Amino acid sequence: MDGRPPCRTTPDAAVFARHRNYFRRDVVGCAVRIDDLAYLSFWALRLQIAYLYADSAIAKMGVEDWQNGSALYYIVRDRSFGSSGPLTPIWLWLSDQSLTTLALTWGAIAIELAIALFTLLDARWRLAAFWLGLALHALTFLSMGLFSFSLVMVAVAALIATPGVAVLNRPQQLLSRDRLTAQNDLRSLEANEDARGM
């Protein structure tokens, strides 16, 4: 009523109102919808993943072996993280080819930067980020045998690639809710609870 935006609160400062879609505090008109929290949480996850991939790519650019394109050659031959198993001869042969080594080394950096960017865009681009991440981490697993790391990163890529639910594609809902609407929603919720005798 007085033109102030509705109070936003965090789950740790709120009390869940009996299995309803609201977090609320004892302050009248102070309500946060679950879909608002979901929207903000989804963005927080996307920002973290974008930072993770961008940081990884940028950090690699500061290492000489990555700069000159020879990193794959040394990674495949490393005793701790190098290739092992039946694909070792293939990876050793690929890393002996200078053009292939250069392409795969810089390709990993380019893919990580693309994933970082695509993660912040709409659902179509996030799907592209998922497929790029799947390819990158499948090759990481096949070349270095890092199964658990690759599996976790593919799962994270699947989370960020989820198509936007209707509410997640409408940030204006989060920003346009006025105080009166929040108060009415809270009153309606309390009236329904009272009517049921909860």
C-alpha positions as CSV (number, residue, x, y, z in Angstrom):
1,M,0.0,0.0,0.0
2,D,2.8,2.4,0.8
3,G,4.7,1.6,-2.4
4,R,7.4,-0.5,-0.7
5,P,8.3,-3.8,-2.3
6,P,7.2,-7.0,-0.5
7,C,9.6,-8.2,2.2
8,R,11.9,-11.0,1.0
9,T,13.2,-13.4,3.5
10,T,15.4,-16.5,3.4
11,P,14.4,-20.0,4.4
12,D,16.6,-20.0,7.5
13,A,14.8,-16.8,8.7
14,A,11.4,-18.1,7.9
15,V,9.0,-20.7,9.1
16,F,7.4,-23.0,6.6
17,A,3.6,-22.5,6.7
18,R,2.0,-26.0,7.0
19,H,2.9,-27.6,3.7
20,R,1.8,-24.5,1.7
21,N,3.7,-22.7,-1.0
22,Y,4.9,-19.9,1.3
23,F,7.7,-19.2,3.7
24,R,6.5,-16.5,6.1
25,R,7.7,-14.5,9.1
26,D,5.6,-12.9,11.8
27,V,5.9,-9.6,10.0
28,V,2.6,-8.9,8.3
29,G,2.9,-8.8,4.5
30,C,6.3,-10.4,4.5
31,A,6.1,-13.5,2.3
32,V,8.3,-15.3,-0.1
33,R,6.8,-17.8,-2.5
34,I,8.5,-21.1,-3.0
35,D,8.7,-20.5,-6.8
36,D,10.6,-17.2,-6.1
37,L,13.1,-19.2,-4.0
38,A,13.3,-21.9,-6.7
39,Y,14.0,-19.2,-9.3
40,L,16.8,-17.6,-7.2
41,S,18.3,-21.0,-6.3
42,F,18.3,-22.0,-10.0
43,W,20.2,-18.8,-10.9
44,A,22.6,-19.3,-8.0
45,L,23.4,-22.8,-9.3
46,R,23.8,-21.5,-12.8
47,L,26.2,-18.7,-11.7
48,Q,28.3,-21.2,-9.7
49,I,28.6,-23.6,-12.6
50,A,29.4,-20.8,-15.0
51,Y,32.1,-19.6,-12.7
52,L,33.5,-23.1,-12.3
53,Y,33.9,-23.6,-16.0
54,A,35.2,-20.1,-16.7
55,D,37.7,-20.3,-13.9
56,S,39.0,-23.7,-15.1
57,A,39.4,-22.4,-18.7
58,I,41.1,-19.2,-17.6
59,A,43.4,-21.0,-15.2
60,K,44.5,-23.4,-18.0
61,M,45.5,-20.4,-20.2
62,G,48.1,-19.4,-17.6
63,V,49.9,-22.7,-17.8
64,E,52.6,-23.0,-20.5
65,D,51.7,-26.6,-21.6
66,W,48.1,-25.4,-22.2
67,Q,49.2,-22.2,-23.9
68,N,51.4,-24.1,-26.4
69,G,48.8,-26.8,-26.9
70,S,50.9,-29.7,-25.6
71,A,49.0,-30.4,-22.4
72,L,47.2,-33.5,-23.7
73,Y,50.6,-35.1,-24.6
74,Y,51.8,-34.8,-21.0
75,I,48.4,-35.7,-19.4
76,V,48.0,-38.9,-21.3
77,R,51.5,-40.0,-20.2
78,D,51.2,-39.0,-16.6
79,R,51.5,-42.0,-14.2
80,S,48.8,-40.8,-11.8
81,F,46.2,-39.4,-14.2
82,G,47.3,-40.7,-17.5
83,S,45.5,-43.0,-19.8
84,S,45.1,-46.6,-18.8
85,G,43.3,-49.7,-20.0
86,P,42.4,-50.8,-23.5
87,L,42.3,-47.2,-25.0
88,T,45.9,-46.3,-24.0
89,P,47.4,-47.1,-27.4
90,I,44.8,-44.9,-29.1
91,W,45.4,-41.9,-26.8
92,L,49.2,-42.3,-27.1
93,W,48.9,-42.3,-30.9
94,L,46.5,-39.3,-30.9
95,S,48.8,-37.3,-28.5
96,D,51.8,-38.1,-30.8
97,Q,50.0,-36.2,-33.6
98,S,50.8,-32.5,-33.1
99,L,47.7,-31.1,-34.8
100,T,45.4,-33.5,-32.8
101,T,47.1,-32.6,-29.5
102,L,46.8,-28.9,-30.2
103,A,43.1,-29.3,-31.2
104,L,42.2,-31.4,-28.2
105,T,44.1,-29.2,-25.8
106,W,42.6,-25.9,-27.0
107,G,39.3,-27.6,-27.7
108,A,38.9,-28.4,-24.0
109,I,39.5,-24.7,-23.1
110,A,37.1,-23.5,-25.8
111,I,34.4,-26.0,-24.7
112,E,34.8,-24.9,-21.0
113,L,34.4,-21.2,-22.0
114,A,31.3,-22.1,-24.1
115,I,29.7,-24.0,-21.3
116,A,30.3,-21.1,-18.9
117,L,28.6,-18.7,-21.3
118,F,25.8,-21.1,-22.4
119,T,24.9,-21.8,-18.8
120,L,23.8,-18.2,-18.4
121,L,21.6,-18.1,-21.5
122,D,18.1,-19.5,-22.2
123,A,17.0,-23.2,-22.2
124,R,18.1,-23.9,-25.8
125,W,21.7,-22.7,-25.0
126,R,21.7,-24.6,-21.7
127,L,20.9,-27.8,-23.6
128,A,23.9,-27.1,-25.9
129,A,26.0,-26.6,-22.7
130,F,24.7,-30.0,-21.5
131,W,25.8,-31.8,-24.7
132,L,29.2,-30.0,-24.7
133,G,29.7,-31.0,-21.0
134,L,28.7,-34.6,-21.8
135,A,31.3,-34.8,-24.6
136,L,34.0,-33.1,-22.6
137,H,33.6,-35.3,-19.5
138,A,33.1,-38.5,-21.5
139,L,36.5,-37.7,-23.2
140,T,37.9,-36.9,-19.7
141,F,36.8,-40.3,-18.5
142,L,38.0,-42.1,-21.6
143,S,41.4,-40.4,-21.6
144,M,42.2,-40.2,-17.9
145,G,39.8,-42.7,-16.2
146,L,38.3,-40.1,-13.9
147,F,34.9,-41.8,-13.7
148,S,33.5,-40.3,-10.5
149,F,34.5,-36.7,-11.4
150,S,33.1,-37.1,-14.9
151,L,29.8,-38.6,-13.6
152,V,29.3,-35.7,-11.1
153,M,30.0,-33.1,-13.8
154,V,27.6,-34.7,-16.2
155,A,25.0,-34.7,-13.5
156,V,25.6,-31.0,-12.8
157,A,25.3,-30.3,-16.5
158,A,22.0,-32.1,-16.5
159,L,20.8,-29.9,-13.7
160,I,21.6,-26.7,-15.4
161,A,20.2,-27.9,-18.7
162,T,16.7,-28.5,-17.3
163,P,14.2,-26.7,-19.4
164,G,12.7,-23.7,-17.6
165,V,9.5,-24.4,-15.8
166,A,6.9,-21.7,-16.4
167,V,7.8,-19.8,-13.3
168,L,11.5,-20.0,-13.9
169,N,11.1,-18.3,-17.3
170,R,9.3,-15.3,-15.8
171,P,11.6,-13.2,-13.6
172,Q,9.2,-10.3,-13.9
173,Q,6.9,-12.3,-11.5
174,L,9.6,-12.1,-8.8
175,L,10.1,-8.4,-9.3
176,S,6.5,-7.3,-9.9
177,R,4.8,-8.7,-6.8
178,D,3.7,-5.8,-4.7
179,R,3.2,-5.6,-1.0
180,L,-0.6,-5.7,-1.2
181,T,-0.5,-8.9,-3.2
182,A,1.8,-10.5,-0.7
183,Q,-0.5,-9.4,2.2
184,N,-3.6,-10.8,0.4
185,D,-1.9,-14.1,-0.3
186,L,-0.8,-14.4,3.4
187,R,-4.4,-13.6,4.6
188,S,-5.9,-16.1,2.2
189,L,-3.5,-18.8,3.4
190,E,-4.3,-18.0,7.1
191,A,-8.1,-18.0,6.4
192,N,-7.8,-21.4,4.7
193,E,-5.9,-22.8,7.6
194,D,-8.4,-21.4,10.1
195,A,-11.3,-22.8,8.1
196,R,-9.8,-26.3,8.2
197,G,-9.1,-26.0,11.9
198,M,-5.3,-26.5,11.5
